């Protein structure tokens, strides 16, 4: 079936998507910014860091003959001082890396606090949805990114180290300072190449994420017309229409309870009404509700002589996963089949006794 979502999303649709946390964001671009920030800080502070680290080592070695270190408290104090000193030395690099990540996220999207993205969604742990994510276009693109990043690191390492192989091989017998200087130069060149490559990959990934996000928000012409009609109405009128639609939908749902084959309850908080007439491959939900609505469903079922059974786990699961008019998922077939078999056997015995 052709996809009718051909229209660009309206500002309202974009705002709703942002509230749900549905925005274009590249983790690769953020990672590149973190790497650039940390590397920049390392280049600027490297001489100072080396001097301070040398001071820590010098002081630690000078304390090796101190008799006060014989007890546990003395050793613990020296270790604590050393760790705090090292943390202080590395703090500028860590702060710069965090700042790079924050800036990258701010550049990609305006900051907004929303709880929609962290709300539990049962579809995220659905095996079928997981398999679709593993074999979809996004999965192929992510796999391509991973392979590309691996190749980039390999190529960057080759380009950075290959011209220096001769000079590095001649370091045997050199002073520690000379060896450290040569290795530091090679590492900085390698890091620079990797940063540039990762930044380019991040930009490409961000463009792809924006394309995918824009595609997912596209609307049909009918959705555009409905949104336009809704925006022309006063908020009070829109609220009244929503309440009227809700009341009508609830009235239809309560009327459909009489057509159900069974109502499964929690027993007091949840109630779901199921129907299986053989015209569909699996039973479908015809009504569901919690608390007061659940009570109304049980009352309607009793008035229509529809069996009401208590099965708390099944009632809660069907309430979460099955919408009205939707067939139950495969994983509920066995449990629902047992319930329906009991209902049909009970109805058959009742008809036999009446005859």
FENCORCOR-V541911 format. One record per run of one state. SS is the DSSP state (@ for helix, = for strand, . for the rest). FROM is the first residue (numbers start at 0). TO is the last residue. Records with the same first field share a line. If there is no record, write none. Layout:
BEGIN
SS->FROM-TO ; FROM-TO
END
This chain:
BEGIN
.->0-5 ; 7-9 ; 19-25 ; 62-65 ; 70-70 ; 108-114 ; 118-120 ; 125-125 ; 135-135 ; 162-163 ; 169-174 ; 216-217 ; 219-219 ; 231-233 ; 259-260 ; 265-268 ; 275-282 ; 290-290 ; 303-306 ; 310-310 ; 321-325 ; 327-328 ; 354-354
=->6-6 ; 218-218 ; 261-264 ; 269-274 ; 283-289 ; 307-309 ; 326-326
@->10-18 ; 26-61 ; 66-69 ; 71-107 ; 115-117 ; 121-124 ; 126-134 ; 136-161 ; 164-168 ; 175-215 ; 220-230 ; 234-258 ; 291-302 ; 311-320 ; 329-353
END
